[in-house]
Amino acid sequence: MKKRMIILLAPFALSLIGCGTQKQYFTLWNECDALTTLKAYVKNVTDKNSKDFIPVEDRIATFDMDGTFVGELYPTYFEYNMLEYRGLDDPDYKDKATEEVKAAAQAIRDHVRTGAKLPDDFAMVHARAAAEAYSGMTVAEFDKYVKDYAKKTPYGFTGMTYATSFYKPMLEVFDYLKDNDFTYYVVSGSDRFICRALVDSIGIAPQRVIGMDVALKGVDQGDARGVDYTLSVDEKVVRTNELIIKNLKLNKVQQINHDIGKIPVLSFGNSDGDCAMHNYCMSNKQYKTAAFMLIADDSDRDHADPAKAAQKKELWTKSNYNVISMKNDFKTIYGDGVQKVAFPWNA
């Protein structure tokens, strides 16, 4: 009798356990078109009975970083802010900074504090200056430098650091895709090693991070070409001032081909620097695809420009991208306890 009772009760007990552990997704989102589209897409392509089914090995998603899942508008990119500090304030470096590094750092400071316009080619100006500013650091030293700087409080906020300035609803997207057997990659215009340092805390492995690249060399290599030089067992690898690639626009497509080797089926971004990546995803003729663009339209919880965001929404919609409104679609941006405040130079 006892054995029979156990057999009868076991399915009921298991059903209770199952009900109690059912995972909830998107608790930080409001119901919205973008979220509905994403959930319907994932449900469709993971259904083995669907004509749009995508095998696990081809469920590839790409994410820009700054302004897509890491805060950007305080009031510019993390790597720009870090170069400003490196060239103008870092007590161990500022007196050694070249004129190129100082000029780029000052341009960022003027842009941030006075609204001065950056030159149209500043992405490349910054990239070359950044390559110079961190040249000679080992990979480990640079990782530590980024993480130490990231402990600072971002301009215009209280209650968070750069290291925690993630858009919390977007982290739920990672979680959802992971549980549906998608592999996601960070494909950023920022330095690959900066991105690796920032996303380490949210469990994104370094091999799934693609970004701007500078050349590396052995510390004792001198002028020898890499093809002619053999690294010794105890020799450290350091950054150089040689820029290999700034990972924007078509360069993102190039890097996706080099590092991933497959066309994504999902793509997430926030700027025109991501359009080539989105369009490459949407060019995938083998599988159903979707692309999403965030717009920074919440001037209450973030340092946003709603008028500019409205223009982008119109443009992205015409481009057949799904638009995510941070104002309307996110219940929170940075999480509890984070407050937008005046910039210190305006206080």
ABEGO torsion letter per residue (X at the ends): XAAAAAAAAAAAAAAAAAAAABBBBGAABBBBAAAAAAAAAAAAAABAABAABBBAAABBBBBBABGAABBABOABBAAAAAAAAAAAABAAAAAABBAAAAAAAAAAAAAAAAGBBBBAAAAAAAAAAAAAAABGBBAAAAAAAAAAAAABBBBGBBGBBAAABBBAAAAAAAAAAAAAGBBBBBBBABBAAAAAAAAAAAGBBAAABBBBBBBBBBAAAEABBAAABBBBAABBBBBBABBABBBBEAAAAAAAAAAAGBBBABBBBABAAAAAAAAAAAABAABBBBBBBBBBABAAABBBBAAAAAAAAAAAAAAGBBBBBAAAABABAAEBGBBBBBBAAAX
